[in-house]
C-alpha cells in the first residue's frame, strides 16, 4: 500500500485517520473500532464491508 495514498484516506464515518495493518490487509479506525478490508490492493471503504473489532482485540 502506497504511503502517500494512506495519508489521504480517512474513515468514511468519522473522517479520522486509519492505521494500516499489513499482515491482516486492513485499514483500522481506532475510534470506531472498524477494520476495512483491502482486496486485491483496493481498500473497501464501505461501512457494510467493514469488520467490527471485538473488545478483546487489541487496536494497534
N, C-alpha and C positions, 0 to 999 in steps of 0.2 A: 504494500500500500504506500503510495507516494506521500511523503511527509507534508508537502505543500497542499495536497488535496485534503489531508486530515485537518489541517489548520482552518480550512473554510467550512468544514462540516460541523453542524451543531445538531443537538437533539431536536427533532421536529415538534416535540411537545413543549419543552421548557426553554428551548433555544440556548441551552447550556453546552459547555464543552463535552466532548466524547473522549473516552480512553480506548485506544486500540489494543485488543488482546490478540496478539499474533498467533498464539497456539490454538485458541478456540475460533479464530477468524470471526471476531465480533467487535462491534463498536459499542462501548458501555457508557450509559448515562448514570452516573452515581446518584444524583438527587432523585431521579425517577425509578432507579433500580431496574432498568431495562437494558437488554442486550440485543442489539440489532445485528442480524447475521450478514456476513459478506459471502456472496455466492458468485463463484467464477470471477472474483475481483470486483464485483459490483455490490456496494452497500445497499441493503434492503431497508430503507428508512421509513417504512410504514409501521404505524403502531400495531397493526394487525399481524405483522411479520415478526415483531419483537418478542423476546422471551423475558418473562418476569423473573427477576433474580430472587430466589428464596432468601429468607432472613439469615439462614446459616451459611450462605455462600458469601465469601469474602469479596468485597468490591475493591479491586486494585487501585 
